[in-house]
Amino acid sequence: MRSIALGQAEYEQLMDEIHGYCQQARELREQAAALQQTGLTDFQVSEKIQQLLNHAKHLDTQTRARSIRLQAACTV
């Protein structure tokens, strides 16, 4: 049987991870938007925008996975 303190620690760790992933994804999207607003259309700029958005999408996936773990931890 897990202790309450262990459950609380796991909850806090997951919440920190979720917050961090959300913050990183937001910053990546802001960087992509800033690049788009420059009006530059060369391949390297387009590629960088796509990389930023893909990484933000990956972080969204990580956030969802952590949220599922958090829900599971709260129902135990």
Distance bins in CASP14 RR format, pairs under 12 A and 6 or more apart:
PFRMAT RR
TARGET T0000
AUTHOR 0000-0000-0000
RMODE 2
METHOD distances of the structure
MODEL  1
1 7 0 0 0 0 0 1 0 0 0 0 0
1 76 0 0 0 0 1 0 0 0 0 0 0
2 8 0 0 0 0 0 1 0 0 0 0 0
2 9 0 0 0 0 0 1 0 0 0 0 0
2 10 0 0 0 0 1 0 0 0 0 0 0
2 11 0 0 0 0 0 1 0 0 0 0 0
2 73 0 0 0 0 1 0 0 0 0 0 0
2 74 0 0 0 0 0 1 0 0 0 0 0
2 76 1 0 0 1 0 0 0 0 0 0 0
3 9 0 0 0 0 1 0 0 0 0 0 0
3 10 0 0 0 0 0 1 0 0 0 0 0
3 76 0 0 0 0 0 1 0 0 0 0 0
4 10 0 0 0 0 0 1 0 0 0 0 0
4 11 0 0 0 0 0 1 0 0 0 0 0
4 73 0 0 0 0 0 1 0 0 0 0 0
4 76 0 0 0 0 0 1 0 0 0 0 0
5 11 0 0 0 0 0 1 0 0 0 0 0
5 12 0 0 0 0 0 1 0 0 0 0 0
6 12 0 0 0 0 0 1 0 0 0 0 0
6 13 0 0 0 0 0 1 0 0 0 0 0
6 73 0 0 0 0 1 0 0 0 0 0 0
6 76 0 0 0 0 0 1 0 0 0 0 0
7 13 0 0 0 0 1 0 0 0 0 0 0
7 14 0 0 0 0 1 0 0 0 0 0 0
7 15 0 0 0 0 0 1 0 0 0 0 0
7 69 0 0 0 0 0 1 0 0 0 0 0
7 70 0 0 0 0 0 1 0 0 0 0 0
7 72 0 0 0 0 0 1 0 0 0 0 0
7 73 1 0 0 1 0 0 0 0 0 0 0
7 74 0 0 0 0 1 0 0 0 0 0 0
7 75 0 0 0 0 0 1 0 0 0 0 0
7 76 0 0 0 0 1 0 0 0 0 0 0
8 14 0 0 0 0 0 1 0 0 0 0 0
8 15 0 0 0 0 0 1 0 0 0 0 0
8 73 0 0 0 0 1 0 0 0 0 0 0
8 74 0 0 0 0 0 1 0 0 0 0 0
9 15 0 0 0 0 0 1 0 0 0 0 0
9 16 0 0 0 0 0 1 0 0 0 0 0
9 73 0 0 0 0 0 1 0 0 0 0 0
10 16 0 0 0 0 0 1 0 0 0 0 0
10 17 0 0 0 0 0 1 0 0 0 0 0
10 66 0 0 0 0 0 1 0 0 0 0 0
10 69 0 0 0 0 1 0 0 0 0 0 0
10 70 0 0 0 0 1 0 0 0 0 0 0
10 72 0 0 0 0 0 1 0 0 0 0 0
10 73 1 0 1 0 0 0 0 0 0 0 0
10 74 0 0 0 0 1 0 0 0 0 0 0
10 76 0 0 0 0 1 0 0 0 0 0 0
11 17 0 0 0 0 0 1 0 0 0 0 0
11 18 0 0 0 0 0 1 0 0 0 0 0
11 66 0 0 0 0 0 1 0 0 0 0 0
11 67 0 0 0 0 0 1 0 0 0 0 0
11 69 0 0 0 0 1 0 0 0 0 0 0
11 70 1 0 0 1 0 0 0 0 0 0 0
11 71 0 0 0 0 0 1 0 0 0 0 0
11 72 0 0 0 0 0 1 0 0 0 0 0
11 73 1 0 0 1 0 0 0 0 0 0 0
11 74 1 0 0 1 0 0 0 0 0 0 0
11 75 0 0 0 0 0 1 0 0 0 0 0
11 76 0 0 0 0 0 1 0 0 0 0 0
12 18 0 0 0 0 0 1 0 0 0 0 0
12 19 0 0 0 0 0 1 0 0 0 0 0
12 70 0 0 0 0 0 1 0 0 0 0 0
12 73 0 0 0 0 0 1 0 0 0 0 0
13 19 0 0 0 0 0 1 0 0 0 0 0
13 20 0 0 0 0 0 1 0 0 0 0 0
13 66 0 0 0 0 1 0 0 0 0 0 0
13 69 0 0 0 0 1 0 0 0 0 0 0
13 70 0 0 0 0 1 0 0 0 0 0 0
13 73 0 0 0 0 1 0 0 0 0 0 0
14 20 0 0 0 0 0 1 0 0 0 0 0
14 21 0 0 0 0 0 1 0 0 0 0 0
14 62 0 0 0 0 0 1 0 0 0 0 0
14 63 0 0 0 0 0 1 0 0 0 0 0
14 65 0 0 0 0 0 1 0 0 0 0 0
14 66 1 0 1 0 0 0 0 0 0 0 0
14 67 0 0 0 0 1 0 0 0 0 0 0
14 68 0 0 0 0 1 0 0 0 0 0 0
14 69 1 0 1 0 0 0 0 0 0 0 0
14 70 1 0 1 0 0 0 0 0 0 0 0
14 71 0 0 0 0 1 0 0 0 0 0 0
14 72 0 0 0 0 1 0 0 0 0 0 0
14 73 1 0 0 1 0 0 0 0 0 0 0
14 74 0 0 0 0 1 0 0 0 0 0 0
15 21 0 0 0 0 0 1 0 0 0 0 0
15 22 0 0 0 0 0 1 0 0 0 0 0
15 63 0 0 0 0 0 1 0 0 0 0 0
15 66 0 0 0 0 1 0 0 0 0 0 0
15 67 0 0 0 0 1 0 0 0 0 0 0
15 69 0 0 0 0 0 1 0 0 0 0 0
15 70 1 0 0 1 0 0 0 0 0 0 0
15 73 0 0 0 0 0 1 0 0 0 0 0
15 74 0 0 0 0 0 1 0 0 0 0 0
16 22 0 0 0 0 0 1 0 0 0 0 0
16 23 0 0 0 0 0 1 0 0 0 0 0
16 66 0 0 0 0 1 0 0 0 0 0 0
16 70 0 0 0 0 0 1 0 0 0 0 0
17 23 0 0 0 0 0 1 0 0 0 0 0
17 24 0 0 0 0 0 1 0 0 0 0 0
17 59 0 0 0 0 0 1 0 0 0 0 0
17 62 1 0 0 1 0 0 0 0 0 0 0
17 63 0 0 0 0 1 0 0 0 0 0 0
17 64 0 0 0 0 0 1 0 0 0 0 0
17 65 0 0 0 0 1 0 0 0 0 0 0
17 66 1 0 1 0 0 0 0 0 0 0 0
17 67 0 0 0 0 1 0 0 0 0 0 0
17 69 0 0 0 0 1 0 0 0 0 0 0
17 70 0 0 0 0 1 0 0 0 0 0 0
18 24 0 0 0 0 0 1 0 0 0 0 0
18 25 0 0 0 0 0 1 0 0 0 0 0
18 59 0 0 0 0 0 1 0 0 0 0 0
18 60 0 0 0 0 0 1 0 0 0 0 0
18 62 0 0 0 0 1 0 0 0 0 0 0
18 63 1 0 1 0 0 0 0 0 0 0 0
18 64 0 0 0 0 1 0 0 0 0 0 0
18 65 0 0 0 0 1 0 0 0 0 0 0
18 66 1 0 1 0 0 0 0 0 0 0 0
18 67 1 0 0 1 0 0 0 0 0 0 0
18 68 0 0 0 0 0 1 0 0 0 0 0
18 69 0 0 0 0 1 0 0 0 0 0 0
18 70 1 0 0 1 0 0 0 0 0 0 0
18 71 0 0 0 0 0 1 0 0 0 0 0
19 25 0 0 0 0 0 1 0 0 0 0 0
19 26 0 0 0 0 0 1 0 0 0 0 0
19 59 0 0 0 0 0 1 0 0 0 0 0
19 62 0 0 0 0 0 1 0 0 0 0 0
19 63 0 0 0 0 1 0 0 0 0 0 0
19 66 0 0 0 0 1 0 0 0 0 0 0
19 67 0 0 0 0 0 1 0 0 0 0 0
19 70 0 0 0 0 0 1 0 0 0 0 0
20 26 0 0 0 0 1 0 0 0 0 0 0
20 27 0 0 0 0 1 0 0 0 0 0 0
20 28 0 0 0 0 0 1 0 0 0 0 0
20 59 0 0 0 0 1 0 0 0 0 0 0
20 60 0 0 0 0 0 1 0 0 0 0 0
20 62 0 0 0 0 1 0 0 0 0 0 0
20 63 0 0 0 0 1 0 0 0 0 0 0
20 66 0 0 0 0 1 0 0 0 0 0 0
21 27 0 0 0 0 0 1 0 0 0 0 0
21 28 0 0 0 0 0 1 0 0 0 0 0
21 55 0 0 0 0 0 1 0 0 0 0 0
21 56 0 0 0 0 1 0 0 0 0 0 0
21 57 0 0 0 0 0 1 0 0 0 0 0
21 58 0 0 0 0 1 0 0 0 0 0 0
21 59 1 0 1 0 0 0 0 0 0 0 0
21 60 1 0 0 1 0 0 0 0 0 0 0
21 61 0 0 0 0 1 0 0 0 0 0 0
21 62 1 0 1 0 0 0 0 0 0 0 0
21 63 1 0 1 0 0 0 0 0 0 0 0
21 64 0 0 0 0 1 0 0 0 0 0 0
21 65 0 0 0 0 1 0 0 0 0 0 0
21 66 1 0 0 1 0 0 0 0 0 0 0
21 67 0 0 0 0 1 0 0 0 0 0 0
22 28 0 0 0 0 0 1 0 0 0 0 0
22 29 0 0 0 0 0 1 0 0 0 0 0
22 56 0 0 0 0 0 1 0 0 0 0 0
22 59 1 0 0 1 0 0 0 0 0 0 0
22 60 0 0 0 0 1 0 0 0 0 0 0
22 62 0 0 0 0 1 0 0 0 0 0 0
22 63 1 0 1 0 0 0 0 0 0 0 0
22 64 0 0 0 0 0 1 0 0 0 0 0
22 66 0 0 0 0 1 0 0 0 0 0 0
22 67 0 0 0 0 0 1 0 0 0 0 0
23 29 0 0 0 0 0 1 0 0 0 0 0
23 30 0 0 0 0 0 1 0 0 0 0 0
23 56 0 0 0 0 0 1 0 0 0 0 0
23 59 0 0 0 0 1 0 0 0 0 0 0
23 63 0 0 0 0 0 1 0 0 0 0 0
24 30 0 0 0 0 0 1 0 0 0 0 0
24 31 0 0 0 0 0 1 0 0 0 0 0
24 52 0 0 0 0 0 1 0 0 0 0 0
24 55 0 0 0 0 1 0 0 0 0 0 0
24 56 1 0 0 1 0 0 0 0 0 0 0
24 57 0 0 0 0 0 1 0 0 0 0 0
24 58 0 0 0 0 1 0 0 0 0 0 0
24 59 1 0 1 0 0 0 0 0 0 0 0
24 60 0 0 0 0 0 1 0 0 0 0 0
24 62 0 0 0 0 1 0 0 0 0 0 0
24 63 0 0 0 0 1 0 0 0 0 0 0
25 31 0 0 0 0 0 1 0 0 0 0 0
25 32 0 0 0 0 0 1 0 0 0 0 0
25 52 0 0 0 0 1 0 0 0 0 0 0
25 53 0 0 0 0 1 0 0 0 0 0 0
25 54 0 0 0 0 0 1 0 0 0 0 0
25 55 0 0 0 0 1 0 0 0 0 0 0
25 56 1 0 1 0 0 0 0 0 0 0 0
25 57 1 0 0 1 0 0 0 0 0 0 0
25 58 0 0 0 0 1 0 0 0 0 0 0
25 59 1 0 1 0 0 0 0 0 0 0 0
25 60 1 0 1 0 0 0 0 0 0 0 0
25 61 0 0 0 0 1 0 0 0 0 0 0
25 62 0 0 0 0 1 0 0 0 0 0 0
25 63 1 0 0 1 0 0 0 0 0 0 0
25 64 0 0 0 0 0 1 0 0 0 0 0
26 32 0 0 0 0 0 1 0 0 0 0 0
26 33 0 0 0 0 0 1 0 0 0 0 0
26 52 0 0 0 0 0 1 0 0 0 0 0
26 55 0 0 0 0 0 1 0 0 0 0 0
26 56 1 0 0 1 0 0 0 0 0 0 0
26 59 0 0 0 0 1 0 0 0 0 0 0
26 60 0 0 0 0 0 1 0 0 0 0 0
26 63 0 0 0 0 0 1 0 0 0 0 0
27 33 0 0 0 0 0 1 0 0 0 0 0
27 34 0 0 0 0 0 1 0 0 0 0 0
27 52 0 0 0 0 1 0 0 0 0 0 0
27 55 0 0 0 0 0 1 0 0 0 0 0
27 56 0 0 0 0 1 0 0 0 0 0 0
27 59 0 0 0 0 1 0 0 0 0 0 0
28 34 0 0 0 0 0 1 0 0 0 0 0
28 35 0 0 0 0 0 1 0 0 0 0 0
28 48 0 0 0 0 0 1 0 0 0 0 0
28 49 0 0 0 0 0 1 0 0 0 0 0
28 50 0 0 0 0 0 1 0 0 0 0 0
28 51 0 0 0 0 1 0 0 0 0 0 0
28 52 1 0 1 0 0 0 0 0 0 0 0
28 53 1 0 0 1 0 0 0 0 0 0 0
28 54 0 0 0 0 1 0 0 0 0 0 0
28 55 1 0 1 0 0 0 0 0 0 0 0
28 56 1 0 1 0 0 0 0 0 0 0 0
28 57 0 0 0 0 1 0 0 0 0 0 0
28 58 0 0 0 0 1 0 0 0 0 0 0
28 59 1 0 0 1 0 0 0 0 0 0 0
28 60 0 0 0 0 0 1 0 0 0 0 0
29 35 0 0 0 0 0 1 0 0 0 0 0
29 36 0 0 0 0 0 1 0 0 0 0 0
29 49 0 0 0 0 0 1 0 0 0 0 0
29 52 1 0 0 1 0 0 0 0 0 0 0
29 53 1 0 0 1 0 0 0 0 0 0 0
29 54 0 0 0 0 0 1 0 0 0 0 0
29 55 0 0 0 0 1 0 0 0 0 0 0
29 56 1 0 1 0 0 0 0 0 0 0 0
29 57 0 0 0 0 1 0 0 0 0 0 0
29 59 0 0 0 0 1 0 0 0 0 0 0
29 60 0 0 0 0 1 0 0 0 0 0 0
30 36 0 0 0 0 0 1 0 0 0 0 0
30 37 0 0 0 0 0 1 0 0 0 0 0
30 49 0 0 0 0 0 1 0 0 0 0 0
30 52 0 0 0 0 1 0 0 0 0 0 0
30 53 0 0 0 0 0 1 0 0 0 0 0
30 56 0 0 0 0 1 0 0 0 0 0 0
31 37 0 0 0 0 0 1 0 0 0 0 0
31 38 0 0 0 0 0 1 0 0 0 0 0
31 45 0 0 0 0 0 1 0 0 0 0 0
31 48 0 0 0 0 1 0 0 0 0 0 0
31 49 0 0 0 0 1 0 0 0 0 0 0
31 51 0 0 0 0 0 1 0 0 0 0 0
31 52 1 0 1 0 0 0 0 0 0 0 0
31 53 0 0 0 0 1 0 0 0 0 0 0
31 55 0 0 0 0 1 0 0 0 0 0 0
31 56 0 0 0 0 1 0 0 0 0 0 0
32 38 0 0 0 0 0 1 0 0 0 0 0
32 45 0 0 0 0 0 1 0 0 0 0 0
32 46 0 0 0 0 0 1 0 0 0 0 0
32 47 0 0 0 0 0 1 0 0 0 0 0
32 48 0 0 0 0 1 0 0 0 0 0 0
32 49 1 0 1 0 0 0 0 0 0 0 0
32 50 0 0 0 0 1 0 0 0 0 0 0
32 51 0 0 0 0 1 0 0 0 0 0 0
32 52 1 0 1 0 0 0 0 0 0 0 0
32 53 1 0 1 0 0 0 0 0 0 0 0
32 54 0 0 0 0 1 0 0 0 0 0 0
32 55 0 0 0 0 1 0 0 0 0 0 0
32 56 1 0 0 1 0 0 0 0 0 0 0
32 57 0 0 0 0 0 1 0 0 0 0 0
33 39 0 0 0 0 0 1 0 0 0 0 0
33 49 0 0 0 0 1 0 0 0 0 0 0
33 52 0 0 0 0 1 0 0 0 0 0 0
33 53 0 0 0 0 1 0 0 0 0 0 0
33 56 0 0 0 0 0 1 0 0 0 0 0
34 40 0 0 0 0 0 1 0 0 0 0 0
34 45 0 0 0 0 0 1 0 0 0 0 0
34 48 0 0 0 0 0 1 0 0 0 0 0
34 49 0 0 0 0 1 0 0 0 0 0 0
34 52 0 0 0 0 1 0 0 0 0 0 0
35 41 0 0 0 0 0 1 0 0 0 0 0
35 42 0 0 0 0 0 1 0 0 0 0 0
35 44 0 0 0 0 0 1 0 0 0 0 0
35 45 1 0 1 0 0 0 0 0 0 0 0
35 46 0 0 0 0 1 0 0 0 0 0 0
35 47 0 0 0 0 0 1 0 0 0 0 0
35 48 1 0 0 1 0 0 0 0 0 0 0
35 49 1 0 1 0 0 0 0 0 0 0 0
35 50 0 0 0 0 0 1 0 0 0 0 0
35 51 0 0 0 0 0 1 0 0 0 0 0
35 52 1 0 0 1 0 0 0 0 0 0 0
35 53 0 0 0 0 0 1 0 0 0 0 0
36 45 0 0 0 0 1 0 0 0 0 0 0
36 46 0 0 0 0 1 0 0 0 0 0 0
36 48 0 0 0 0 0 1 0 0 0 0 0
36 49 1 0 0 1 0 0 0 0 0 0 0
36 50 0 0 0 0 0 1 0 0 0 0 0
36 52 0 0 0 0 1 0 0 0 0 0 0
36 53 0 0 0 0 1 0 0 0 0 0 0
37 45 0 0 0 0 0 1 0 0 0 0 0
37 49 0 0 0 0 0 1 0 0 0 0 0
38 44 0 0 0 0 0 1 0 0 0 0 0
38 45 1 0 0 1 0 0 0 0 0 0 0
38 46 0 0 0 0 0 1 0 0 0 0 0
38 48 0 0 0 0 0 1 0 0 0 0 0
38 49 0 0 0 0 0 1 0 0 0 0 0
39 45 0 0 0 0 1 0 0 0 0 0 0
39 46 0 0 0 0 0 1 0 0 0 0 0
39 49 0 0 0 0 0 1 0 0 0 0 0
40 46 0 0 0 0 1 0 0 0 0 0 0
40 47 0 0 0 0 0 1 0 0 0 0 0
40 48 0 0 0 0 1 0 0 0 0 0 0
40 49 0 0 0 0 1 0 0 0 0 0 0
41 47 0 0 0 0 0 1 0 0 0 0 0
41 49 0 0 0 0 0 1 0 0 0 0 0
42 48 0 0 0 0 1 0 0 0 0 0 0
42 49 0 0 0 0 0 1 0 0 0 0 0
43 49 0 0 0 0 0 1 0 0 0 0 0
43 50 0 0 0 0 0 1 0 0 0 0 0
44 50 0 0 0 0 0 1 0 0 0 0 0
44 51 0 0 0 0 0 1 0 0 0 0 0
45 51 0 0 0 0 0 1 0 0 0 0 0
45 52 0 0 0 0 0 1 0 0 0 0 0
46 52 0 0 0 0 0 1 0 0 0 0 0
46 53 0 0 0 0 0 1 0 0 0 0 0
47 53 0 0 0 0 0 1 0 0 0 0 0
47 54 0 0 0 0 0 1 0 0 0 0 0
48 54 0 0 0 0 0 1 0 0 0 0 0
48 55 0 0 0 0 0 1 0 0 0 0 0
49 55 0 0 0 0 0 1 0 0 0 0 0
49 56 0 0 0 0 0 1 0 0 0 0 0
50 56 0 0 0 0 0 1 0 0 0 0 0
50 57 0 0 0 0 0 1 0 0 0 0 0
51 57 0 0 0 0 0 1 0 0 0 0 0
51 58 0 0 0 0 0 1 0 0 0 0 0
52 58 0 0 0 0 0 1 0 0 0 0 0
52 59 0 0 0 0 0 1 0 0 0 0 0
53 59 0 0 0 0 0 1 0 0 0 0 0
53 60 0 0 0 0 0 1 0 0 0 0 0
54 60 0 0 0 0 0 1 0 0 0 0 0
54 61 0 0 0 0 0 1 0 0 0 0 0
55 61 0 0 0 0 0 1 0 0 0 0 0
55 62 0 0 0 0 0 1 0 0 0 0 0
56 62 0 0 0 0 0 1 0 0 0 0 0
56 63 0 0 0 0 0 1 0 0 0 0 0
57 63 0 0 0 0 0 1 0 0 0 0 0
57 64 0 0 0 0 0 1 0 0 0 0 0
58 64 0 0 0 0 0 1 0 0 0 0 0
58 65 0 0 0 0 0 1 0 0 0 0 0
59 65 0 0 0 0 0 1 0 0 0 0 0
59 66 0 0 0 0 0 1 0 0 0 0 0
60 66 0 0 0 0 0 1 0 0 0 0 0
60 67 0 0 0 0 0 1 0 0 0 0 0
61 67 0 0 0 0 0 1 0 0 0 0 0
61 68 0 0 0 0 0 1 0 0 0 0 0
62 68 0 0 0 0 0 1 0 0 0 0 0
62 69 0 0 0 0 0 1 0 0 0 0 0
63 69 0 0 0 0 0 1 0 0 0 0 0
63 70 0 0 0 0 0 1 0 0 0 0 0
64 70 0 0 0 0 0 1 0 0 0 0 0
64 71 0 0 0 0 0 1 0 0 0 0 0
65 71 0 0 0 0 0 1 0 0 0 0 0
65 72 0 0 0 0 0 1 0 0 0 0 0
66 72 0 0 0 0 0 1 0 0 0 0 0
66 73 0 0 0 0 0 1 0 0 0 0 0
67 73 0 0 0 0 0 1 0 0 0 0 0
67 74 0 0 0 0 0 1 0 0 0 0 0
68 74 0 0 0 0 0 1 0 0 0 0 0
68 75 0 0 0 0 0 1 0 0 0 0 0
69 75 0 0 0 0 0 1 0 0 0 0 0
69 76 0 0 0 0 0 1 0 0 0 0 0
70 76 0 0 0 0 0 1 0 0 0 0 0
END
